[in-house]
């Protein structure tokens, strides 16, 4: 069980990750999935699951807004590009390699 210091450090690292991702809106979720096996949506799902486990339910939209720093639909309209055939092929290969 993490102690208060560990929890505070993990929270600080999570906030820094969110800040970094907000500075890198050029990095598409599919790119993150290809390289790391997770994306902003995964982070928002994990946040939502953690909130549920802690007895403080958060909606999917609220969790995504926390991760994206704005409503998901707005972020998508501003930053999300259509996946290229190359990205889709790389994603499919990554899925086969790391199911």
N, C-alpha and C positions, 0 to 999 in steps of 0.2 A: 504494500500500500504506500503510495507516494506521500511524503510529508509536505508541509506547507511550502517549504523552500523549493522542493522539486516541482510542485504544482505551479508555483509562481514563475519558475524558470521556463517550464513547458508552455505556460500561457504567453510569456514574453516572446518565446521563439515562434509560437503560432501567430501572434500579432505581427511579428516581423515578416514571416512568410506571406501573410495576407498583404502587407504593405509592399513587399517585393513584387508579388503578383499584380498588384494594382499599378505598379510602375511599368510592368511588362505586358500591357494589354495587346502588344503585337504577337505575343506567344499564344497561339490558339490552343484550345483544350485538346484537340486531336494531337497536337505536337507533344503536349505533356503526357498524354496517354501512350504515345509511341515510345517516348524516352523513359518515362518513369512509372507507367502503369497506373497513374491516377491523374485526376484533373481537378479543376475548381468545383465541378459538380460533386465529385467524390468527397472533397473536403466538406462541402455543405451537407452531404448525406451523413458523414461521420459526426459533424457538429449536431445535426438533428438527432441522431441516435444517442449521442452523449447527453444531450439535454433531456431526452426521454428517460434514459437510465437514471439521471439525477432527479427525476420527478418534476422537471420544468419543461414540459413539451414546447417545442418551437415548430411552427409550420415550415413546410418545404420552402415556401416563398421567403419567409423571414430568414431562414438559414442561408439561402442563396444570397439574399441582400447583405448579410453579414460578410460572406466570403467575397462577393463581387464588389461590395462597397456602394451598390446602387441596385435598384430593382433589376432582376435578371433580364427582363424584356428590353430594358434600356441599354444594358451592357451589350446584349446580343445585337441590337440595332446599331450601336456605335462601333463595336469591335469585332464581332464574329464574322469571319469570311466563310464562304462555301469551301468545303474540303476539296482539295485538288485530287485528281486521280492518283498522283504520287503519294499523297498523304494517306488516302484510303488503302492503297496497296501496302504501305509501310505499317499501317495500323493492323491490317489483316495478318501480315507476317509477324508482327509483335504478339498478336493474340495466339497465333499458332505456337510461337516460341515459349510464351509464358501464359498458358491457359488459366 
